[in-house]
Amino acid sequence: MKTKKALLIVDVQNDFCPGGALGVPEGDKIIPKINKYIKIFSKDKLPIFATRDWHPVRTRHFKDFGGSWPVHCIQNTRGAAFHPQLKLSPDIILVYKGIDPQKDGYSAFEAEDDRGIDLVRLLKKLGIKEIYIGGLATDYCVKFTALEALKQGFKVKILLDAIQGVNLKPKDSEEAIKLILKKGAKKITLKDLLKKKG
């Protein structure tokens, strides 16, 4: 039986795109590619997950309460909404992270759906063995998500053409990708995927 795959789109929200409270430079440039991945996975009837940073007003993640970051992605605000160019299909499974005011919530594996079921349980229920990860930001949520996925025993493919980093230090994203690959993830692009399918 073929390994069951899922697409995992990380935090493509207004606050993480240019003009947002914590905008990733050129973060919106990856959206057309992500939309193409969504189309491919939808067509193949494979599950697609999208994470949403979903912070309470008070959280130790924010500078005001001892954290590292400006206020962003507050629950039910425009900043926490998905970027309007992101074409999510109706059957996408939404999971929310950063809900716990005591945690940073970088990894999608700290996320849960609206019934409180965490991502690992959702993936296992669907028999997923391999996760294709794209989104924002390479050096934080994408990195932590990929590392946790590997730790949990999933195969990981990083969508090199569908991730973008914050780069507080110029090489942060480069280092993050190196680390993820060293831990056992594989890299892939749309071109590779289409070639494999072709």
N, C-alpha and C positions, 0 to 999 in steps of 0.2 A: 504493500500500500504506500502511496506517495505521502511524504511528510506533510502534515497539514500546516499551512502557513497562515499568518495574520499580518496585516499592516497596522503599525502603531504610529499615529501622528501626534507629536508632542507639542502642546502649547502654542498653536498658531493663532494667537489672540492679539487683539488691538494693542494692548499695552506692551507687547514684545515686538511690535512692528514699528518702523519709523514714525515718529510723531506720538508714540505711546509713552507712558510713564517710565518705561524701562526698555526703550526701543533698541532692538538689535540692528546695527548698521546693515542695511540692505536685507533685512529679515523678510520683507515681502517678496523679494526676488525669487524665493524658492517655491512660492505658492503655485505657479503654473505647473511646475514639475510634480509637486505633491498631488495636484488635481489629476495629472496623468496616471500616477500610481493608483489613485483612488479608482479611476476608470478601469484599469487593468484588474485590480482585485475584485471590484464589483462584478465585472464581466465573468470572472472565474468563480463567482459566488463564494469568495473567501472572506472571512470576517475582517472588519476594519474597526479599529478602536481609535478614539481621539481623546487625548487628555486635555484637561482644562485646569489651569492654576486657579484656585478658588478660595482666596484667603478671607478670613474674618477681618473686621476693622482693626482689631488689636491682635497682633501676633508677634512673637519674638523674631520673626523673619525680617521685620521692618526696622529700619534705623531708629525710629522713634521709640522702639521697645527693646533696643539692645542688639538688633540684627545688622545685616550688611546692606540692605537694599531700601531704595525709596518705596513709598506706598504704591502698590500695583495690583491689578487683577482682584479687586475686592468683589466678593460675591454679588451677582446681579447688577453689575455696573457695565457701562459701555466698554471700559477697558478690559473687562474679563470676557467680553463677547468674542466669538471667533472672527477673524478678519473677514470682511465682506466678500473678498475674492475667493475665499476657500469654498470649494464646491463639495460640501459633505452630502453623501447620499443618505436617504431617509433611514436606512437600516444600520447606520453607523452606531457603534456602542460607545456612549459617552462615559468617561470616568473622571472623577474630580479629585484633585490633590491639593496639598497645602491647607487643608481644612483644619488640621490640628494646630491651635495657636502656640503649642510648645515645640513644633517641628518645622524645619525648613521645607520639607516636602518636595525635594528636587526630583526624586525618582517616581516614575509612573507606577512603580510597585507599592507606593504608599497611597495610590489612588483607589477609589471605590465608585461603584455606580450609584444611582439614586436610591437603590434598595439597601445600600451598605455592604454590597458584596465586593470583596477586593479583587484586584486585577488577576492575581495568580489563580484564584478560584474560577474566575470567568474563563481564563485561557484553558485551564485544565478541563473544565466542563465541556469545552468545545473541541478538546483533543488536539490543541495547538502544540506543535513541537518547535516551530521556527518562526521568529518574529523579524519583520522588516521594519526598521526604525528610521523615521525622518522627523524634521521639525526644528524647534528652537528650545534652547540654544545649545549648540554643539558642546560647549565647554562646561555646561551645567546640567540641565535636565536631560538632554540627550545622553550625555556621558554617564550620569548616574543611573539612568534607566537601562542603558545597554549593559553596564557592569552588573547590575542587580539581576537582569534577565539571564546573563551567563551563570551567575552564582546560583540561580534557581534551576539551572539545568536546561534552559532553552538554547537552541541555536540562534545566533543573531547575525542579521545582515544589516549593515549600516548603509543608508542611501546617501552616498557621497554628494550627489547633485541636489539633494533635498534637505540639507542641514546648513545652518548658519550660526556663527558664534558671536559672543559678546566681545571677547578678546580684551579684557581689562589689561592684560599683558599681551603684546603682539602675537606670541606663539601659543596662546592658551588652546585654541581650537586644534592646531596641529598636534600639540602634546596630547590632547584628549583623544584624538583619532588614533594616534600611536598606541596609547595605553589600551584602548578598547580592542584594537587588533591584536596586541600582544596577549591579551587575556583570552583570545580565541574567536572574536567576531570576524566576519568576512566583510569586505566592502563590495558594493555593487552600484551600478548606475542604471538609468532607464535604458540606455543603449544595450548594456549587458543583458538586462532582463528581456528586452524585446528580441535580442539575438537568440537567447535560450529558448524563447517561445517559438521563434520563427522556425 
